[in-house]
Amino acid sequence: MKRITVISLFLMLCTYAANAANVTVNCNLPGQNGKINNALKFLNPAGPNTITVIGTCKENVVIQSFDRLTLVAKSGAVITDASGGQQWADILINDSRRISIQGFTISGGNVGVSCNDYSLCRFSGNTITGTTQRGVDINASNATFWGDFIQNNAGLGIYAQGSNISGASNLTIRNNAGGVFVQWSTVVGDGWNVSNNTQDGIQVGMSYFQLVASSVYANGYNGINVGDLSSINFAEDTVTGNGYDGVYIGNTTIASFNGGSFTGNGYVWGAPDIGCGGQYAIAEGIAGIYGTTDCPVQQSAKTQVRVK
């Protein structure tokens, strides 16, 4: 009888472990039953695990050292800061791989989502809004985006440092204090809409940036500010209606233009659509771009321009 009891208990535990890989959290329930953090405690961090979330979750979710974890919002689930700004982010991801955040509204707090410490964070269909600082932080990590909206944040929409953002498609970044700032990073994006941010739409520092079939418009400062020691490639992009330069090319920086439209910028102080500054700013392909520029075609002592 004892042997049968032990075997039965073992089978029950195995069944529980298998079911625990796919769990549902209803944040409208009271107490710990309605907490994502509580569900995470019972999952094997090695994964794969999927948590389907219902309702409004007022908590600061911490994902530490997980792999193959997917959080899926059902019927417009919300994650919102519960700390009064004491915690760094609504969702904090550290030292984790293949973390997928799908379909949430993430609001309030200092930062919507912070992806750190060599993590891989995949975002799709989320709206990240109403933070006091930044929508998304990416630090020494990799990230992808698909169809996300990052909007109405008091600071930057996206801040990335020492990171890689690839597979970033159909991304909307609007109505933030600043759009995107990347430093020491690599970014490849297509189908972006970067608009109506109070300061620069995109700011690039010591990084590689590629933008394809995207629109950058109606930002208060530069549409795209490519700072020192950087490289950027444009392919069929539209940059228009920005307050200062449409594209500003900084010191020892290369910008390559492959089609697209760069017109109607500089309404604040008559800045050009494509501006060159500092030493050795290099603009390639501007002969085919219809807009104004202060980048001289002839090489001078301070500025080089190569025209295809």
Long-range contacts (C-beta under 8 A, 24 or more apart in sequence): 17-44, 20-44, 20-49, 21-47, 21-48, 21-49, 21-50, 22-49, 22-50, 22-52, 23-49, 23-50, 23-51, 23-52, 24-51, 24-52, 24-53, 24-54, 24-74, 25-51, 25-52, 25-53, 25-54, 25-57, 26-54, 26-55, 27-53, 27-54, 27-55, 27-56, 27-57, 27-58, 27-59, 27-77, 28-54, 28-55, 28-56, 29-55, 35-59, 36-61, 36-71, 36-79, 37-61, 37-62, 40-66, 43-69, 47-98, 53-77, 53-79, 53-104, 56-80, 58-82, 60-87, 60-89, 60-90, 60-91, 60-92, 60-109, 61-90, 61-91, 61-92, 62-92, 62-94, 63-91, 63-92, 63-93, 63-94, 63-96, 63-99, 64-94, 64-95, 64-96, 65-94, 65-95, 65-96, 66-96, 66-97, 66-99, 67-96, 67-97, 67-98, 68-97, 68-98, 69-96, 69-98, 69-99, 69-100, 70-99, 70-100, 70-102, 71-99, 71-100, 71-101, 71-102, 71-104, 72-102, 72-103, 73-102, 73-103, 73-104, 73-105, 73-126, 74-103, 76-103, 76-105, 77-103, 77-104, 77-105, 78-104, 78-105, 78-106, 78-107, 79-104, 79-105, 79-106, 79-107, 80-106, 80-107, 80-108, 80-109, 81-107, 81-108, 81-109, 81-110, 83-109, 85-109, 85-110, 85-132, 88-114, 89-113, 89-114, 89-137, 90-131, 92-116, 93-119, 93-121, 93-141, 94-119, 95-119, 96-120, 96-121, 98-122, 100-124, 101-126, 102-126, 105-129, 107-131, 110-134, 111-135, 111-136, 111-137, 112-136, 112-150, 112-153, 113-137, 114-139, 115-139, 115-141, 115-143, 116-140, 116-141, 117-141, 123-148, 124-148, 127-151, 128-153, 129-153, 131-155, 134-158, 134-159, 135-173, 135-176, 138-163, 138-165, 138-185, 139-163, 142-166, 143-168, 144-168, 145-169, 145-171, 145-189, 146-170, 146-171, 147-171, 148-172, 149-174, 150-174, 150-176, 151-175, 151-176, 152-176, 153-177, 156-180, 156-181, 157-197, 158-182, 160-185, 160-187, 161-185, 165-189, 168-192, 173-197, 173-201, 178-203, 179-203, 179-219, 181-205, 182-207, 182-209, 183-207, 188-212, 189-214, 190-214, 192-216, 194-219, 194-223, 195-219, 200-224, 200-225, 201-242, 203-227, 204-230, 204-232, 205-229, 205-230, 206-230, 207-231, 208-232, 209-233, 210-235, 211-235, 211-237, 212-236, 212-237, 213-237, 214-238, 215-239, 216-242, 216-246, 217-241, 217-242, 218-242, 219-243, 220-268, 222-246, 222-247, 222-248, 222-271, 223-247, 223-265, 224-248, 225-250, 226-250, 226-253, 226-255, 227-251, 227-253, 228-252, 228-253, 228-278, 229-253, 230-254, 231-255, 232-256, 233-258, 234-258, 234-259, 234-260, 235-259, 235-260, 236-260, 237-261, 237-262, 238-262, 239-265, 239-273, 240-264, 240-265, 241-265, 241-267, 242-266, 243-267, 243-268, 243-271, 244-268, 244-269, 244-271, 245-271, 245-272, 245-273, 245-274, 245-275, 246-272, 246-273, 246-274, 246-291, 247-273, 247-274, 247-275, 248-275, 248-277, 249-274, 249-275, 249-276, 249-277, 249-281, 249-282, 249-283, 249-295, 250-277, 250-278, 250-281, 251-277, 251-278, 251-279, 251-280, 251-281, 252-278, 252-279, 252-280, 252-281, 253-278, 253-280, 253-281, 253-282, 254-282, 254-284, 255-281, 255-282, 255-283, 255-284, 256-284, 256-285, 257-283, 257-284, 257-285, 257-286, 257-288, 257-289, 258-285, 259-288, 260-289, 261-289, 261-290, 261-291, 262-289, 262-290, 262-291, 263-290, 263-291, 264-291, 265-291, 266-292, 276-303, 276-305, 278-302, 279-303, 280-304, 281-305, 282-306, 283-307, 284-308
